[in-house]
């Protein structure tokens, strides 16, 4: 990749063509999913801890409106024909529908237990909701806002990818370590695909004919043929990948590594990671603005959305590892929280021990 540019006049000069973080926009508590409307220059973010959806101005990187939804909204999708935003509210067992321009509530629909994933097929006028605790998918008519059917998936049903070319939908089942494939028009189940444990996000690339599944517990992204079959291969990323999006060309995949505060940029044609982008704390999901060439990353731990310009290009070299990493543990003495007994580092010298962090991000 050439990182030099030559102006029409004067000597050659070095120009920084690498990615650049434009802004860290505060949005609210626990931002998770984000979706972009490039035509209206808007983005919509589900803030899970604030029980609201926030609309952002893409050019100013600033909030436009906030709208209350149900409890703990995690995913969000945008239906352009009706100008409606759909959020799945995990702890309310509802899908809330908002006017995308004003934030006014249009409807609130009851679905299954703990809805944590949404998929969208604009051609069939369907919105699909993955109900994690029920192991089902609820199909919603995007125009009439009515429930049109239910698909039996497996425990942990969440993220739903839709192949609008083949009219198939793919539901990632977190607890079951599988993907349920069903016909998006008839809602007929087609097959079950086994994947790594903890699949958090599924993204379809109809042009390339592949489905990508991020497995948070293994730090990998699996590639699966959309026409059916088992996992073709896996790409390693950083800790706890939970969100993902692809570009319009189908050549790149952006993976949000929740446990590392980074986004892995994958070259899907070459089958490798090209570089990583440092963002905020606990990134949950991402979306591309094709007009400005900006990647929006929602950071659940920072309460921000990071705007990354030209994310497909490597950035500056990462700082060196802290000098204390890898060195021996220094001596210390501290009181035990139970009883106040003084404990010292010598008690653990030359011993093996396990430190257990649950959901460490």
RODO-2510 file (C-alpha; in nm, 4 decimals, decimal comma):
residues 361
     n   res          X          Y          Z
     1     x     0,0000     0,0000     0,0000
     2     x     0,1479     0,3367    -0,1022
     3     x     0,1321     0,5971     0,1743
     4     x     0,2773     0,8779    -0,0399
     5     x     0,1037     1,1324    -0,2567
     6     x     0,2564     1,3773    -0,5060
     7     x     0,0931     1,7195    -0,5575
     8     x     0,0679     1,8766    -0,9033
     9     x     0,3477     2,1226    -0,8234
    10     x     0,6451     2,1153    -0,5871
    11     x     0,8408     1,8256    -0,4437
    12     x     0,6900     1,5001    -0,3277
    13     x     0,5598     1,5117     0,0286
    14     x     0,4543     1,2487     0,2767
    15     x     0,0788     1,2402     0,3401
    16     x    -0,0836     1,0440     0,6218
    17     x    -0,3435     0,8225     0,4573
    18     x    -0,4012     0,5996     0,7600
    19     x    -0,7263     0,5813     0,9535
    20     x    -0,8105     0,8634     1,1916
    21     x    -1,0435     0,8766     1,4919
    22     x    -1,2686     1,1764     1,4264
    23     x    -1,4579     1,1831     1,7531
    24     x    -1,5734     0,9976     2,0628
    25     x    -1,9359     1,1145     2,0841
    26     x    -2,1082     1,0704     2,4261
    27     x    -2,4485     0,9091     2,3722
    28     x    -2,5680     0,7584     2,7012
    29     x    -2,5357     0,4494     2,9157
    30     x    -2,4457     0,1158     2,7616
    31     x    -2,4622     0,1816     2,3867
    32     x    -2,4843    -0,1478     2,2002
    33     x    -2,6149    -0,1708     1,8411
    34     x    -2,5790     0,1116     1,5891
    35     x    -2,7345     0,1494     1,2426
    36     x    -2,6648     0,4169     0,9777
    37     x    -2,8944     0,6070     0,7384
    38     x    -2,6432     0,7616     0,4937
    39     x    -2,9103     0,9443     0,2908
    40     x    -3,0568     1,1382     0,5823
    41     x    -2,7144     1,1659     0,7522
    42     x    -2,8318     0,9963     1,0702
    43     x    -2,7240     0,7076     1,2929
    44     x    -2,9366     0,5348     1,5557
    45     x    -2,7908     0,3825     1,8720
    46     x    -2,9579     0,1512     2,1258
    47     x    -2,8455     0,2532     2,4767
    48     x    -2,9145    -0,0582     2,6819
    49     x    -2,8574     0,0901     3,0297
    50     x    -3,0438     0,4106     2,9556
    51     x    -3,3521     0,2367     2,8079
    52     x    -3,3462     0,4683     2,5076
    53     x    -3,2563     0,5025     2,1417
    54     x    -3,0418     0,8023     2,0434
    55     x    -3,0297     0,9574     1,6958
    56     x    -2,6951     1,1103     1,5898
    57     x    -2,6055     1,3623     1,3220
    58     x    -2,3410     1,1800     1,1156
    59     x    -2,1607     1,4939     1,0036
    60     x    -2,1530     1,6757     1,3377
    61     x    -2,1112     1,3602     1,5510
    62     x    -2,3743     1,4955     1,7893
    63     x    -2,7104     1,3720     1,9273
    64     x    -3,0286     1,4914     1,7532
    65     x    -3,3001     1,3296     1,9645
    66     x    -3,3511     1,0706     2,2379
    67     x    -3,6510     0,8422     2,2712
    68     x    -3,7505     0,6145     2,5585
    69     x    -3,8138     0,2522     2,4636
    70     x    -3,8487    -0,0652     2,6709
    71     x    -3,5971    -0,1933     2,9257
    72     x    -3,2485    -0,2840     2,8015
    73     x    -3,2646    -0,2284     2,4254
    74     x    -2,9747    -0,4162     2,2652
    75     x    -3,0236    -0,4418     1,8857
    76     x    -3,1706    -0,1838     1,6499
    77     x    -3,2659    -0,1909     1,2797
    78     x    -3,3883     0,0770     1,0376
    79     x    -3,6647     0,0245     0,7820
    80     x    -3,6121     0,2921     0,5169
    81     x    -3,9465     0,2581     0,3275
    82     x    -4,1458     0,3436     0,6418
    83     x    -3,8746     0,5579     0,8092
    84     x    -3,9068     0,3488     1,1248
    85     x    -3,6510     0,2332     1,3819
    86     x    -3,7052    -0,0988     1,5594
    87     x    -3,5409    -0,1798     1,8943
    88     x    -3,5599    -0,5141     2,0764
    89     x    -3,6012    -0,4466     2,4500
    90     x    -3,4522    -0,7497     2,6238
    91     x    -3,5934    -0,7007     2,9739
    92     x    -3,9377    -0,5852     2,8586
    93     x    -3,9949    -0,8699     2,6091
    94     x    -4,0983    -0,6113     2,3504
    95     x    -3,9997    -0,4551     2,0197
    96     x    -4,0438    -0,0765     2,0196
    97     x    -4,1052     0,1047     1,6902
    98     x    -4,0035     0,4716     1,6542
    99     x    -4,0383     0,7383     1,3868
   100     x    -3,6832     0,7728     1,2544
   101     x    -3,7157     1,1466     1,1928
   102     x    -3,8717     1,2575     1,5200
   103     x    -3,8235     0,9728     1,7692
   104     x    -4,1980     0,9549     1,8330
   105     x    -4,3209     0,6133     1,9414
   106     x    -4,5265     0,4364     1,6742
   107     x    -4,5903     0,1020     1,8448
   108     x    -4,4640    -0,1465     2,1013
   109     x    -4,5098    -0,5154     2,0206
   110     x    -4,4901    -0,8106     2,2638
   111     x    -4,2465    -1,0810     2,1488
   112     x    -4,0692    -1,3724     2,3186
   113     x    -3,8606    -1,3853     2,6342
   114     x    -3,5452    -1,1696     2,6418
   115     x    -3,5292    -1,0505     2,2792
   116     x    -3,1629    -0,9716     2,2091
   117     x    -3,1276    -0,9834     1,8294
   118     x    -3,2922    -0,8310     1,5223
   119     x    -3,2762    -0,9030     1,1492
   120     x    -3,4328    -0,7193     0,8566
   121     x    -3,5483    -0,8201     0,5077
   122     x    -3,6708    -0,4985     0,3404
   123     x    -3,7869    -0,6791     0,0246
   124     x    -4,0143    -0,9195     0,2121
   125     x    -4,1146    -0,6406     0,4546
   126     x    -4,0094    -0,8478     0,7532
   127     x    -3,8306    -0,7761     1,0797
   128     x    -3,7084    -1,0818     1,2707
   129     x    -3,6543    -1,0845     1,6471
   130     x    -3,4365    -1,3462     1,8216
   131     x    -3,5763    -1,4376     2,1640
   132     x    -3,2815    -1,5588     2,3705
   133     x    -3,4552    -1,7306     2,6629
   134     x    -3,7297    -1,8862     2,4464
   135     x    -3,5022    -2,0116     2,1702
   136     x    -3,7406    -1,8703     1,9094
   137     x    -3,7553    -1,6064     1,6353
   138     x    -4,0575    -1,3766     1,6039
   139     x    -4,1426    -1,2492     1,2526
   140     x    -4,2971    -0,9008     1,2314
   141     x    -4,4711    -0,7348     0,9346
   142     x    -4,2723    -0,4095     0,8921
   143     x    -4,5652    -0,2249     0,7340
   144     x    -4,8610    -0,3330     0,9474
   145     x    -4,6589    -0,3948     1,2663
   146     x    -4,8186    -0,7312     1,3276
   147     x    -4,6714    -1,0636     1,4381
   148     x    -4,6867    -1,2987     1,1371
   149     x    -4,5240    -1,6106     1,2784
   150     x    -4,2656    -1,7791     1,5005
   151     x    -3,9653    -1,9926     1,4109
   152     x    -3,8267    -2,2542     1,6474
   153     x    -3,4525    -2,1946     1,6899
   154     x    -3,2384    -2,2984     1,9902
   155     x    -3,1462    -2,1680     2,3331
   156     x    -2,9745    -1,8317     2,3158
   157     x    -3,1381    -1,7213     1,9881
   158     x    -3,0089    -1,3706     1,9228
   159     x    -2,8368    -1,2044     1,6281
   160     x    -3,0072    -1,2631     1,2924
   161     x    -2,8392    -1,2224     0,9532
   162     x    -3,0546    -1,2041     0,6398
   163     x    -2,9559    -1,3062     0,2875
   164     x    -3,1863    -1,0951     0,0696
   165     x    -3,0730    -1,2764    -0,2477
   166     x    -3,1624    -1,6280    -0,1334
   167     x    -3,4415    -1,5141     0,1047
   168     x    -3,2828    -1,6992     0,3955
   169     x    -3,2271    -1,5929     0,7545
   170     x    -2,9621    -1,7164     0,9962
   171     x    -3,0133    -1,6988     1,3736
   172     x    -2,7072    -1,7310     1,6005
   173     x    -2,7909    -1,9376     1,9101
   174     x    -2,5504    -1,8308     2,1853
   175     x    -2,6160    -2,1079     2,4377
   176     x    -2,6511    -2,3892     2,1848
   177     x    -2,3402    -2,3021     1,9815
   178     x    -2,5308    -2,3190     1,6555
   179     x    -2,6945    -2,1266     1,3722
   180     x    -3,0569    -2,1927     1,2775
   181     x    -3,1265    -2,1412     0,9054
   182     x    -3,4839    -2,0698     0,7970
   183     x    -3,6781    -1,9518     0,4917
   184     x    -3,7429    -1,5789     0,5387
   185     x    -4,0671    -1,5916     0,3372
   186     x    -4,2325    -1,9110     0,4643
   187     x    -4,0558    -1,9216     0,8056
   188     x    -3,9782    -2,2896     0,7439
   189     x    -3,6656    -2,4157     0,9270
   190     x    -3,4042    -2,5437     0,6807
   191     x    -3,1001    -2,6628     0,8746
   192     x    -2,8847    -2,6384     1,1856
   193     x    -2,5166    -2,5450     1,1564
   194     x    -2,2826    -2,6168     1,4469
   195     x    -2,0392    -2,3346     1,5323
   196     x    -1,8070    -2,2464     1,8187
   197     x    -1,9595    -2,1793     2,1613
   198     x    -2,0938    -1,8305     2,2255
   199     x    -2,1912    -1,7034     1,8780
   200     x    -2,2815    -1,3361     1,9330
   201     x    -2,3184    -1,1868     1,5864
   202     x    -2,4010    -1,3125     1,2370
   203     x    -2,3445    -1,1133     0,9157
   204     x    -2,4373    -1,2269     0,5641
   205     x    -2,2414    -1,1343     0,2508
   206     x    -2,4673    -1,2435    -0,0393
   207     x    -2,2233    -1,1239    -0,3068
   208     x    -1,9446    -1,3481    -0,1777
   209     x    -2,1894    -1,6224    -0,0764
   210     x    -2,0674    -1,6366     0,2828
   211     x    -2,2058    -1,6049     0,6345
   212     x    -1,9733    -1,4779     0,9079
   213     x    -2,0316    -1,5676     1,2739
   214     x    -1,8377    -1,4095     1,5626
   215     x    -1,7857    -1,6479     1,8543
   216     x    -1,7191    -1,4424     2,1656
   217     x    -1,5946    -1,7262     2,3861
   218     x    -1,3258    -1,8366     2,1400
   219     x    -1,2184    -1,5077     1,9848
   220     x    -1,2847    -1,6266     1,6303
   221     x    -1,4946    -1,5447     1,3233
   222     x    -1,6290    -1,8454     1,1303
   223     x    -1,6951    -1,8431     0,7550
   224     x    -1,9914    -2,0529     0,6340
   225     x    -2,1361    -2,0950     0,2803
   226     x    -2,4772    -1,9298     0,2442
   227     x    -2,5991    -2,2149     0,0222
   228     x    -2,5661    -2,4557     0,3133
   229     x    -2,3012    -2,6621     0,4822
   230     x    -2,0550    -2,6593     0,7671
   231     x    -1,7941    -2,4048     0,8740
   232     x    -1,5293    -2,3547     0,6054
   233     x    -1,2632    -2,1892     0,8204
   234     x    -1,2048    -1,9562     1,1143
   235     x    -1,0160    -1,6310     1,1584
   236     x    -0,8729    -1,5439     1,5015
   237     x    -0,9390    -1,1940     1,6380
   238     x    -0,8954    -1,0380     1,9840
   239     x    -1,0870    -1,1036     2,3051
   240     x    -1,4657    -1,1447     2,3097
   241     x    -1,5820    -1,0428     1,9596
   242     x    -1,9494    -0,9498     1,9939
   243     x    -2,0305    -0,7084     1,7072
   244     x    -1,9543    -0,7019     1,3385
   245     x    -2,0340    -0,5373     1,0045
   246     x    -1,9145    -0,5658     0,6449
   247     x    -1,8483    -0,3067     0,3764
   248     x    -2,0470    -0,2717     0,0534
   249     x    -1,7782    -0,4389    -0,1591
   250     x    -1,7780    -0,7520     0,0545
   251     x    -1,4023    -0,7310     0,0851
   252     x    -1,3732    -0,6256     0,4490
   253     x    -1,5251    -0,7209     0,7801
   254     x    -1,5036    -0,5094     1,0949
   255     x    -1,5156    -0,7038     1,4223
   256     x    -1,5742    -0,5391     1,7622
   257     x    -1,3574    -0,7045     2,0277
   258     x    -1,5383    -0,6242     2,3495
   259     x    -1,2679    -0,7538     2,5796
   260     x    -0,9847    -0,5638     2,4082
   261     x    -1,1328    -0,2238     2,3192
   262     x    -1,0429    -0,2726     1,9540
   263     x    -1,1924    -0,3398     1,6118
   264     x    -1,0242    -0,6069     1,3983
   265     x    -1,0212    -0,5305     1,0253
   266     x    -1,0417    -0,8528     0,8247
   267     x    -0,9608    -0,8902     0,4559
   268     x    -1,2225    -1,1524     0,3693
   269     x    -1,0748    -1,2306     0,0278
   270     x    -0,7248    -1,2909     0,1624
   271     x    -0,8614    -1,4539     0,4788
   272     x    -0,6533    -1,2559     0,7248
   273     x    -0,6599    -0,9685     0,9710
   274     x    -0,4853    -0,6617     0,8274
   275     x    -0,4825    -0,4348     1,1345
   276     x    -0,6701    -0,3234     1,4453
   277     x    -0,8339     0,0050     1,5402
   278     x    -0,8294     0,1200     1,9032
   279     x    -1,1717     0,2548     2,0083
   280     x    -1,3499     0,2961     2,3450
   281     x    -1,4162     0,0521     2,6282
   282     x    -1,6166    -0,2643     2,5574
   283     x    -1,7168    -0,2010     2,1934
   284     x    -2,0496    -0,3676     2,1240
   285     x    -2,1273    -0,3196     1,7560
   286     x    -2,0429    -0,1121     1,4498
   287     x    -2,1830     0,0247     1,1228
   288     x    -2,0345     0,1939     0,8164
   289     x    -2,1283     0,5298     0,6683
   290     x    -2,0437     0,4743     0,2990
   291     x    -2,0775     0,8442     0,2145
   292     x    -1,8013     0,9734     0,4416
   293     x    -1,6020     0,6520     0,4731
   294     x    -1,6545     0,6450     0,8496
   295     x    -1,6965     0,3470     1,0808
   296     x    -1,9187     0,4082     1,3833
   297     x    -1,8402     0,1923     1,6873
   298     x    -2,0644     0,1844     1,9954
   299     x    -1,8659     0,1508     2,3187
   300     x    -2,0809     0,0058     2,5974
   301     x    -1,8160     0,0657     2,8626
   302     x    -1,7446     0,4262     2,7630
   303     x    -2,0962     0,5457     2,6851
   304     x    -1,9688     0,6749     2,3501
   305     x    -1,9758     0,6175     1,9764
   306     x    -1,6328     0,6340     1,8119
   307     x    -1,6176     0,7808     1,4588
   308     x    -1,3254     0,6265     1,2651
   309     x    -1,2433     0,7807     0,9255
   310     x    -1,0922     0,5468     0,6608
   311     x    -1,0983     0,2410     0,8918
   312     x    -0,9737     0,0121     0,6136
   313     x    -0,6235     0,1669     0,6380
   314     x    -0,3721     0,0807     0,9122
   315     x    -0,3087     0,3469     1,1723
   316     x    -0,0061     0,4466     1,3785
   317     x     0,2022     0,1782     1,5456
   318     x     0,0555     0,0789     1,8805
   319     x     0,2486     0,1840     2,1922
   320     x     0,4906    -0,0648     2,3444
   321     x     0,3746    -0,3050     2,6131
   322     x     0,4030    -0,1661     2,9661
   323     x     0,7523    -0,2402     3,1082
   324     x     0,6074    -0,4206     3,4128
   325     x     0,4358    -0,6846     3,1966
   326     x     0,6175    -1,0154     3,2319
   327     x     0,8184    -0,9156     3,5397
   328     x     0,8029    -1,0943     3,8757
   329     x     0,5271    -0,9979     4,1158
   330     x     0,6588    -0,7444     4,3691
   331     x     0,6414    -0,8187     4,7411
   332     x     0,3321    -0,6871     4,9171
   333     x     0,1346    -0,7293     5,2404
   334     x    -0,2379    -0,6538     5,2674
   335     x    -0,5147    -0,7325     5,5185
   336     x    -0,7570    -1,0069     5,4235
   337     x    -1,1124    -0,8721     5,3788
   338     x    -1,2392    -1,1606     5,5886
   339     x    -1,0949    -1,1277     5,9383
   340     x    -0,8224    -0,8734     5,8706
   341     x    -0,5358    -1,1234     5,8701
   342     x    -0,2238    -0,9896     5,6998
   343     x    -0,1510    -1,1808     5,3789
   344     x     0,1741    -1,1510     5,1846
   345     x     0,2808    -1,2296     4,8299
   346     x     0,5201    -1,4922     4,9662
   347     x     0,2223    -1,7207     5,0369
   348     x     0,1786    -1,7734     4,6618
   349     x     0,5463    -1,7954     4,5666
   350     x     0,6243    -2,0836     4,3272
   351     x     0,2603    -2,1942     4,3309
   352     x     0,0068    -2,2226     4,0530
   353     x    -0,3250    -2,0480     4,1050
   354     x    -0,6320    -1,9507     3,9036
   355     x    -0,7972    -1,6083     3,8964
   356     x    -1,1545    -1,6290     3,7708
   357     x    -1,3069    -1,3215     3,6025
   358     x    -1,6655    -1,3581     3,4876
   359     x    -1,7648    -1,1245     3,2021
   360     x    -1,4380    -0,9418     3,2538
   361     x    -1,5134    -0,6744     2,9975
***
